[in-house]
Amino acid sequence: MNAVQTDGFLRQISPEGGFSRQVSDRAKTNPFLFDVNPTQEAMEAAKCEKCVCAELASKDMEDAGPVAYDDFLYQPVFEQVTPVDIPWTRLPELEDGVKVVEVKGPGGGMKTVVTVEPSVLRRLAERAIGDIEHYLRPGHLAQLAKIMEDPEASDNDRFTAHNLLQNSVIAAKGVLPGCQDTGTAICLGKKGQFCWTDEEDEEHLSHGIYDAYTRRNLRYSQVSPVSMFAEKNTKCNLPAQFDLYATKGNEYKFMFMAKGGGSANKTYLFQQTKALLNPKSLEAFLTEKIVTLGTSACPPYHLAIVIGGLSAEMCLKTVKLASARYLDDLPQSGNDHGRAYRDVKWEEKMLKVCHGLGIGAQFGGKYFVHDVRIIRMPRHGASCPVGIGVSCSADRQVLAKITDHGVFIEELEKNPARFLTGAPSAGLGGDAVQVNLNQPMKDLLALLSKYPIKTRLSLSGTIIVARDIAHAKLAERLEQEGSLPDYMGAHVIYYAGPAKTPEGYASGSFGPTTAGRMDTYVPNFQQHGYSMITLAKGNRAKAVTDSCKKYGGFYLGSIGGAAANLAEYVINKVELVEYEELGMEAVWCIEVADFPAFIIVDDKGNDFFSDWKM
């Protein structure tokens, strides 16, 4: 076999003729490959302007350096380019555990290192969780106040906004949390590599979260799987979710969030294709999917939409961050290299769409959402994930940071009463119909049958409280025994689970939970004469409407997001009925006065939400 030099490569010629394979100039000196050793003149002649292989042939690969055609450009997906003003409060009481030292870094230069003791992380986490359970951002409260002043807002919008503002005033006293679902604790941390801890950050932050939930009047919502089907409440609201990242610098930056089940459940992923990416298709698609959010997560919402993402999980994580306005500092235009950006024009477009749906703040009107964030992200060419999610009226998140200047936390609003101006609207249905709950169920049903959907009610008397796990146990009981306790047929059934009762109070925060999670139980219960009147928040499945028509039942809706208001002014007594081992999921009996509610589904098959495909 012979070899010839052409185009900078040695090419071997088979005896039969023709080129069988190419060999680089680097390989030409390897005697194990073939016994050809071209002259230096031939090597120089073989070089061309575009190819660098001959030059590299004389160097080891690790010594070669970047090749001439390397056009690498690092593009962070998330760039911080738009300034966002954050009001910070310094926490000097935590700074004893923070030290600043100078050390020699790589290359001999000096680096400023911030060292953080475990107690700082623990106390900061406790402070953060405590703050977000009682205080809201002033921007969120200003948006509620704006509803009160907007002439385009419906009476219901204003009624709901006033109740939510009133609720924030009660919560800000620091005793009752704003929502009975005090959430799953979530901590996002970005730790500079010159911020040094003992490397057990999650443990210390968890301890602080534990302190907040066990020392305050919060609710334990986390259940641990003992087996595939058996669960037990952890009785401290742990575990928490952590997402901790390494970044450059010496600062430790955090966002703490308490995410309730209702709003978390309104996080959706849709796997789409390139066919979606045109104005007409995208607007129609988003409009259809936004309606399906319904009202069970306590609107007005902060709506987040993410189009694209390098993976499904990246898409959904971006949804959560965008709903908390954590990504407001993104650029507002894209580029050729894959950066994510906020599309403010589409945000404005979809905000108008949401305001025009007529769903409003829970019971019809304009303010289904406060605002919209739309993030466009890079994607794999064969995939186009679309994520949609919300932050609800319990808009709970706070930023914090540890730096070489101290420990800081975002300042939330301690005086929400300044936003509470003007008289409340009568709301949906006008003046309330007074309803005495302490009468036989047949009489109560006959009374409600006189009024149409949308009628506003003021309920006083005895109510039974049961939610997810209690309903599952009751359904098993009905199947096994053929009947349920009398209380399930004699009283209104309220879907809820209380936070802890503060000393000196009749009740802890005790707002309604999402009605839809109990939809599957209603037809079976009602055919046996149980759950004839249910009370909760949000829209329900058609099966519930059909069941109420068939068996003569009703579904009453109440305002979601005003749990402290109910504890302060409405609930006068709370007693355990059964299933004590379930904690907040037990069956309770409460006495109420002037509990606000509306007829949403009646005994004639009418459903207030039937105009929307939720």
Secondary structure as GFF3:
##gff-version 3
##sequence-region A 1 614
A	DSSP	beta_strand	2	6	.	.	.	ID=ss1
A	DSSP	beta_strand	9	13	.	.	.	ID=ss2
A	DSSP	beta_strand	19	23	.	.	.	ID=ss3
A	DSSP	three_ten_helix	25	29	.	.	.	ID=ss4
A	DSSP	alpha_helix	40	46	.	.	.	ID=ss5
A	DSSP	alpha_helix	53	57	.	.	.	ID=ss6
A	DSSP	three_ten_helix	61	63	.	.	.	ID=ss7
A	DSSP	beta_strand	88	90	.	.	.	ID=ss8
A	DSSP	three_ten_helix	92	97	.	.	.	ID=ss9
A	DSSP	beta_strand	98	104	.	.	.	ID=ss10
A	DSSP	three_ten_helix	106	108	.	.	.	ID=ss11
A	DSSP	beta_strand	110	116	.	.	.	ID=ss12
A	DSSP	alpha_helix	118	134	.	.	.	ID=ss13
A	DSSP	alpha_helix	138	149	.	.	.	ID=ss14
A	DSSP	alpha_helix	155	171	.	.	.	ID=ss15
A	DSSP	beta_strand	184	192	.	.	.	ID=ss16
A	DSSP	beta_strand	195	196	.	.	.	ID=ss17
A	DSSP	alpha_helix	201	215	.	.	.	ID=ss18
A	DSSP	beta_strand	223	225	.	.	.	ID=ss19
A	DSSP	beta_strand	231	233	.	.	.	ID=ss20
A	DSSP	beta_strand	241	247	.	.	.	ID=ss21
A	DSSP	beta_strand	252	259	.	.	.	ID=ss22
A	DSSP	alpha_helix	261	264	.	.	.	ID=ss23
A	DSSP	beta_strand	268	272	.	.	.	ID=ss24
A	DSSP	three_ten_helix	274	276	.	.	.	ID=ss25
A	DSSP	alpha_helix	279	291	.	.	.	ID=ss26
A	DSSP	beta_strand	301	309	.	.	.	ID=ss27
A	DSSP	alpha_helix	312	323	.	.	.	ID=ss28
A	DSSP	beta_strand	341	342	.	.	.	ID=ss29
A	DSSP	alpha_helix	344	355	.	.	.	ID=ss30
A	DSSP	beta_strand	369	379	.	.	.	ID=ss31
A	DSSP	beta_strand	384	391	.	.	.	ID=ss32
A	DSSP	beta_strand	397	403	.	.	.	ID=ss33
A	DSSP	beta_strand	406	410	.	.	.	ID=ss34
A	DSSP	three_ten_helix	416	419	.	.	.	ID=ss35
A	DSSP	beta_strand	433	436	.	.	.	ID=ss36
A	DSSP	alpha_helix	441	448	.	.	.	ID=ss37
A	DSSP	beta_strand	456	465	.	.	.	ID=ss38
A	DSSP	alpha_helix	468	481	.	.	.	ID=ss39
A	DSSP	alpha_helix	487	490	.	.	.	ID=ss40
A	DSSP	beta_strand	492	494	.	.	.	ID=ss41
A	DSSP	three_ten_helix	515	521	.	.	.	ID=ss42
A	DSSP	alpha_helix	522	527	.	.	.	ID=ss43
A	DSSP	beta_strand	533	536	.	.	.	ID=ss44
A	DSSP	alpha_helix	542	551	.	.	.	ID=ss45
A	DSSP	beta_strand	554	557	.	.	.	ID=ss46
A	DSSP	alpha_helix	563	569	.	.	.	ID=ss47
A	DSSP	beta_strand	571	578	.	.	.	ID=ss48
A	DSSP	three_ten_helix	580	585	.	.	.	ID=ss49
A	DSSP	beta_strand	587	601	.	.	.	ID=ss50
A	DSSP	three_ten_helix	608	611	.	.	.	ID=ss51
###
